[in-house]
């Protein structure tokens, strides 16, 4: 098995099964309590959640103190890698087209919407970000790590809230006042992922934004009537034909930007829910 990633909840390895198929195995961080019953119960729940835009949990096991989760392997890795990854530095890097970005945005929206509105009990992701949007062999977006925050908090009461309250740049402003995670908090984080797709920039980047972050920079630029400047130059240069502003694609990008701005509203009540998105 080779290590392919490391997240807040543990390391992830790629492994090949006897039949030649690939899986991703997540080794959970050591937890202070041994809530096996809770672990099994959560796994049973998560294992039943199936949707085209979610990464399916195939199984789980416990070996000694280790807890392993087995997921379907996603061919193209994470959206974060695709947009900002080290691989981009090399020649021949793959730049996502507008069509692909739209498909990814819609897929991630459907996955999150399913968690919020179709699962019983409803699942709040709590850590929606581009590294948790994985891309399968069809470049279809699949949301991963859903239920992890809930699983960890069910198992371990001692984990500091900070580990459960998301990733800098994606955390909605209200989480700094109260640590209650809500579906509208997920909508904000999803808005940040949309901004990454539109701008090609990372959520936090000293060079690009100084003291502010992607959301702050985009809000300021849009407020000043310079909305076009936030759109990834790679997208604009790919627009065929003469007049960018008149192009259908550009109008779509502006529409996406409008939806995104609603998602990252400071007040949760002003954000749409995922069904509306």
N, C-alpha and C positions, 0 to 999 in steps of 0.2 A: 504494500500500500504506500502511496506517496501523499505527503501532506499538500493540500491545495488551498488551505485557508485557515484563518484563526479568528474566531469571533469572540464576543463577550461571553458566550455560553460554552465555549470549548473549541477544540481543534477539529478540522475537517480533513478527512483523507479520501483519496480516490482508491477504490479497490475493484479488481476484476473477479467476477464470480466464475465458477467452473464452466457455466454455459457461455462464457465469453462476454456477458453483459457487464456494464460498468455501474457501480453504485457509489454514492457519496456516504461516508460514515462519519457521523459527528460523535466525538468522544466528549461527553459532558464534563464540565468542571467538577471537581470534587466538592461535594456539599457536606456541610457539617452534620446535618441530620440524615437519618437513613429512612426516609419516608417511602418505603417500597410500595405500600398500598396506594399511596397518593400517586407515585410515579406510574404504576401500572394503570391506574384509573385514567390519568391524563393521557397516557399513550393510547389506550383504547379509544378515547374520545378523538384524539388527533388522527388516529389511523382511519377513522370513519369519514374524515373530511376529504371529499374528493371533488375537484373542480379543475377544468382545463387550465386555469391560470393560477393554480397553487402547486407547489412542489409536493408530490405525494410522499408520505411517510410509509415505507414498505414494511418496516418491522423495527423491533427494538430488542435489546437483550442486556443482561446484567452478568458480568463475569467478575466475580469477587467484588471489589468496590467499584469497578468501572461500569459505567452505564453507556451503552452505545445505541445510537439511533441510525437507522439505515434509510437513506432517501434515494430516489431515482437520481441518476447522475445527469447534470445539465451540460450539454455539449459546449455551449458558447460562454459558460461561466457567468459572471455577474455583469450587470449593466455598468456598475462602477468601473470594472476592469475595461469594459468596452469603450467607455467614454474617456476615462482618465488614466487608464492603466499604464504600467511600465511598458507594455507591449506597444503602446502608441508611439513611443520614442523611436522605435525602429522604422526603417523604410518599409514601405508596403503595408503600413498600418491600415486597419480597416476603419473607414469613417462611416458612421451610420447615416443612411439617407433619411430624408424627411418621411418617406413612406414607412421605413422601418421604425423610426422614432414614434410615429403615430400609432403604429401597431403595438409597440411596446407600451406606450402610454395607455392605450385602450385595454390591453391585456392586464396590466397591473391594476387598473381601475376596476375591472371586472372581478379580479381575484379579491381585492380588498372589500369590494361591495358584497361579495358572497360571504366573507367572514362577518361583516357588520350586520347584514340583513337576512341571510339565509341559514346561518348556523344557529342551532339551539344548544346551549346558550350562545348568545352573540359573542364573537371573539374580537377583542380589541388587540391590534397587533403590538402597539407600544414602541416598536422600533422600526418603523417603515423607513427605508433608505435605499439608495441605489445598489448597495452591496447585498441587499436582501431581495433584489429583483433579479432572478436568474433567467437565462435565455436558453431554451431548448434547441434541438436541431433545426426546427422551423423558424427560429428567431421569435418564437412566441414567448411572451413574458410570463414568468411564474413567480409568485410571491413566496418567499421562504421564511423560515424562522417564526412563523405565526404560532402563537400558543407557547412559545418558549418562555416569555416573561412570566406568563401565568404559571407555567410548569415550575419554574425556578422559585417563584414566590410561594407556590403551594408547598414546595419541598423545604424551603429554607427561610425561616423568618429573620435570619440575621443579616441577609444581604442588604447592603446599603441601598437606599432608594435610588441613588445615582446610577447604579448599574441597570436599574429597571426603567429609568426615565429617559432613555433614548441617547442619541448621539449628537454632539455639538453641531449646530448648523441646521439640524432637523427638528429641534425641540421647540414646540409652540410656546409663545410667551407666557401663557397662563400656567404652564408646568413649573415655572419659577416661583409662583405664588403658592400653588397647592399641588401636591403630588398625585392628585387624582387623574388617572389616565382615562381619556374619553375617546369616543369614536371621532369627535371633532378634532381631537389632537392628532389622530391618524390622518385626517383630511389635510391638516397643515403639513405634516411630514410628506404626504403624497404630493402636495403642491410643490415642495422643495425638489422632489424627484422630477416633476414636470419641468421645473426651472432648469435642472441639469440637462434635460433633453433639449430644451429650447436654446440654452446659452452655451452648452458644452463646457461650462465651468463647474468647479467643485463648490460645495456649500460653504466651506470656509477656506479662505486663501489669503494670507497676509499680503502677498504681492498684488492680488487683484483688488481686494476690498479694504485693506488696512484694518481699521478697528471694527468695521461693520462686517456683515456676512453677505452671502448671495442674495438673500431676501431683501435685506436693507438696501443693497446696491440697486437691485432691480426696481424696488419701490421708488427710490429717489430718481432714477433715470426716467422711469415712466411718468412720474409726477412732473418732471421737467419737459415732458413732451418729446423725449428722445427714445421712445420705446424701441424703435428699430435697432438702436445700438446694442440692445441686450441680446439680440438673436445671433446665434453662432454664425460667424462669417463663412464657415464651411457650408452651412445650409444656404446662405444667400448666394454664394458663388456658384452653387449647383443649379440655381433657378435658370431654366432654359429661356431663350428669347430675350427681347430687349428690356422692357420696363419692369424692373423688380416689383415696384409698388403695385402694379396692376395685375401681377401674376396671381393665379388662383392659389398657388402654394403659399405665397406671402400672406394672402388674406387669411388662409387657414392658420398660419403661424400666429398672426395677430389674434385670431379667435382663441387659439389655445392659450395665448398669453393672458387674455381676458379671464378665461376660466381659472387659470393658475392664480391670478391675482385675487380672485374670490377665495380660493383655497387657503391662501396665506394671510387672510385678514387677521388683524390682531385679536378681534373679538370672536370667540367661538360661534356665537349666535349668528354672526354675519357670514360664516362659511356655509357652503352647501353641504348636504350629506353625500355619501358616495353614490346613492341612487341617482341623485340630481346630476352629479358629475358625469 
